[in-house]
Amino acid sequence: MVKTALDNFKRPPCAELLGWRLLDARPEEGWIKLGFEGKPEFCNPAGFIQGGMLSAMLDDTMGPAVLVMSEGRLYTTTISMTVNFLSPARPGPIIGEARVTQLGKTIAFVEAKLMTEDGTVLATASASERLLEAARVVGK
């Protein structure tokens, strides 16, 4: 298991709901890889995971990428996020990857994707994130 700044923060209830787990990280590159559990309860009537749940997974991938890159100093709130849904997502394991493309003084730009275990890309996202001092806004 990779040691990151995430080890010092309590996992929020939303992450628990999504089955969030750290798979890999390269803090110096602003890159993170997470696992999620696409639960049957997340599905629409067609049996595919509802887009809002996939959006939540993408959002919950991008914020931690900034936290890891900043070694736990910076927390994010999403200003805007654009999501593209590329393939229907069925229940089961989902892999999320995010990369910080630019880290400024007050805003970060981050890109992410969700994939199946076989590498099929389900959705992509890009976001602008407001940067906040983690010590001031997050209980450890």
C-alpha positions as CSV (number, residue, x, y, z in Angstrom):
1,M,0.0,0.0,0.0
2,V,1.3,3.4,-0.9
3,K,1.7,5.9,2.0
4,T,0.2,9.3,1.2
5,A,-1.2,12.3,3.0
6,L,-4.6,10.6,2.7
7,D,-3.5,8.3,5.6
8,N,-3.8,11.3,7.9
9,F,-7.4,12.1,7.0
10,K,-10.7,10.4,8.0
11,R,-12.5,9.0,5.1
12,P,-15.8,10.9,4.6
13,P,-19.2,9.1,4.4
14,C,-19.6,9.8,0.7
15,A,-16.3,7.9,0.0
16,E,-17.5,5.0,2.1
17,L,-20.8,4.9,0.1
18,L,-18.9,4.8,-3.2
19,G,-16.5,2.1,-2.0
20,W,-13.5,4.4,-2.3
21,R,-10.1,2.9,-1.8
22,L,-6.6,4.0,-2.7
23,L,-4.8,1.8,-5.2
24,D,-1.8,3.8,-6.2
25,A,-0.4,7.4,-6.1
26,R,2.5,9.4,-7.4
27,P,2.3,12.6,-5.3
28,E,5.2,14.3,-7.1
29,E,3.2,13.9,-10.4
30,G,-0.2,14.9,-9.0
31,W,-1.5,11.5,-10.0
32,I,-3.8,9.1,-8.1
33,K,-5.5,5.8,-8.8
34,L,-8.6,4.8,-6.8
35,G,-11.0,1.9,-6.7
36,F,-14.8,2.3,-6.4
37,E,-17.6,-0.2,-6.1
38,G,-20.3,0.3,-8.6
39,K,-23.2,-1.0,-6.6
40,P,-26.6,-2.2,-8.0
41,E,-28.3,0.4,-5.8
42,F,-26.5,3.0,-8.1
43,C,-28.3,1.8,-11.2
44,N,-31.0,3.4,-13.3
45,P,-33.9,1.3,-14.7
46,A,-31.8,0.1,-17.6
47,G,-29.3,-1.5,-15.2
48,F,-26.5,1.0,-15.8
49,I,-24.9,3.1,-13.1
50,Q,-26.6,6.5,-13.0
51,G,-24.5,9.3,-14.3
52,G,-24.7,11.3,-11.1
53,M,-23.0,8.5,-9.2
54,L,-20.2,8.3,-11.8
55,S,-19.9,12.1,-11.5
56,A,-19.5,11.7,-7.7
57,M,-16.8,9.1,-8.3
58,L,-14.9,11.5,-10.7
59,D,-15.2,14.3,-8.2
60,D,-14.0,12.1,-5.4
61,T,-11.0,11.2,-7.5
62,M,-9.9,14.7,-8.4
63,G,-10.0,16.3,-5.0
64,P,-7.7,13.7,-3.4
65,A,-5.2,14.1,-6.3
66,V,-4.6,17.7,-5.1
67,L,-4.5,16.7,-1.4
68,V,-1.9,14.0,-2.2
69,M,0.2,16.3,-4.4
70,S,0.2,19.0,-1.8
71,E,1.2,16.5,0.9
72,G,-2.0,17.2,2.8
73,R,-1.8,21.0,2.9
74,L,-4.5,21.8,0.4
75,Y,-8.2,20.7,0.3
76,T,-10.4,21.5,-2.6
77,T,-14.0,22.5,-3.3
78,T,-15.2,22.1,-6.9
79,I,-15.9,25.3,-8.8
80,S,-16.9,23.6,-12.0
81,M,-16.7,20.1,-13.5
82,T,-17.4,18.9,-17.0
83,V,-18.2,15.3,-17.4
84,N,-18.3,13.2,-20.6
85,F,-20.0,9.8,-20.4
86,L,-18.4,7.5,-23.0
87,S,-19.7,3.9,-22.2
88,P,-22.5,2.5,-20.1
89,A,-21.3,1.5,-16.6
90,R,-22.5,-1.8,-15.1
91,P,-22.3,-2.7,-11.4
92,G,-18.9,-3.9,-10.3
93,P,-15.4,-2.6,-9.7
94,I,-14.6,0.8,-11.2
95,I,-11.1,2.3,-11.4
96,G,-10.6,6.1,-11.2
97,E,-7.5,8.0,-12.1
98,A,-6.9,11.7,-11.8
99,R,-4.0,14.0,-12.6
100,V,-3.5,17.6,-11.5
101,T,-2.7,19.5,-14.7
102,Q,-2.0,22.9,-13.0
103,L,-1.7,23.9,-9.4
104,G,-2.0,27.6,-8.9
105,K,-2.2,29.7,-5.7
106,T,-6.0,29.6,-5.4
107,I,-7.2,27.3,-8.1
108,A,-6.2,23.9,-9.4
109,F,-7.1,22.3,-12.7
110,V,-7.6,18.5,-12.6
111,E,-8.5,15.8,-15.2
112,A,-9.9,12.3,-14.4
113,K,-11.3,9.2,-15.9
114,L,-13.2,6.2,-14.8
115,M,-12.6,2.7,-16.3
116,T,-13.6,-0.9,-16.0
117,E,-11.0,-3.4,-14.9
118,D,-10.3,-4.3,-18.5
119,G,-9.5,-0.6,-19.3
120,T,-12.8,0.4,-21.0
121,V,-13.2,4.2,-20.3
122,L,-16.6,4.9,-18.9
123,A,-16.4,8.6,-18.3
124,T,-13.9,11.5,-18.2
125,A,-14.0,14.8,-16.4
126,S,-12.1,18.1,-16.1
127,A,-12.6,20.4,-13.1
128,S,-11.4,23.7,-11.6
129,E,-11.0,23.4,-7.9
130,R,-10.8,26.2,-5.3
131,L,-7.8,25.6,-3.0
132,L,-8.2,25.9,0.8
133,E,-5.8,25.2,3.7
134,A,-6.7,21.7,4.8
135,A,-5.8,22.4,8.4
136,R,-8.4,25.1,8.5
137,V,-11.3,23.2,6.9
138,V,-10.9,19.5,7.5
139,G,-11.0,17.7,10.8
140,K,-8.3,15.1,10.9
